[in-house]
Amino acid sequence: MKLSARNQLKGKVSCVKEGPISTEVIIDINGTRVTSSITTTSAKNLNLQVGDEVYAVIKASSVMVAKD
């Protein structure tokens, strides 16, 4: 699979919290947790299970950086 998004972070699913409309998926990426909210239909189509290797694909029109 090829994507135009450059921010592709490989990790493992650590939690799947299914709701009636949206599902929260937590991905562990080398000890850092990334949380994604996707449709429950998409989660079911992907058959997401804890322990699955997945990619968090991040595509945004802007990314802000802050520093103290």
N, C-alpha and C positions, 0 to 999 in steps of 0.2 A: 504494500500500500504506500503510495506517495502522496504527500500533502504539501501545500504551499506554506503552512505554518512552520516556522523555524523552531519554536519553543515546544519541543516534544520531550517530555520527561518520563523515563521508564521507571515503573515501580510495581508494587504488589497491592492488590485490594486488601485492606485491613478491616473494612466494615461496609456493609450495605444495609441502609435503613429504608425499606420500601414504604412508600405512602400511596394513597389512592391516585394521586396525579403526578407527584414528583418523587424521586428516589435520591437520597444522599449517598454518595460513594466517597469513601475516604481511601486515599492512595498513599502508601508509605513509600517515599522516595529517599532512600539512604537515611532513614531516621527522621525525615521531615514529612509532615502530614499535609497533603493537599486535599481539600474537600471540594467536591463537585456536586451540583444539583442538576440531574438530568430527568427527562420524563421517565415515568415508570415503564411505559411501552418500550423506550430505548433500552432501559436496563434489562428488561425481559428478553428483548431481541438479542442482546449481547450475552445473555445468560451469565451475568456477572456473579461470581462466587468469591468468598474470602479465599485469598491465596493466589488468585489469578494474576498473571503478569499482564499489565496493561500500560498504556501510555496516557499521560495527562497532556493533552494538546491545548496550548494556550495561544489564542489569536485575539489581539486587541488592537484597536485603532490608536490607542495611546497607553503608555505605561508611565506612571509617575514615580519619581525617585525622591526620597526625602532624607535629610541628614540633620542630626542635632548639632 
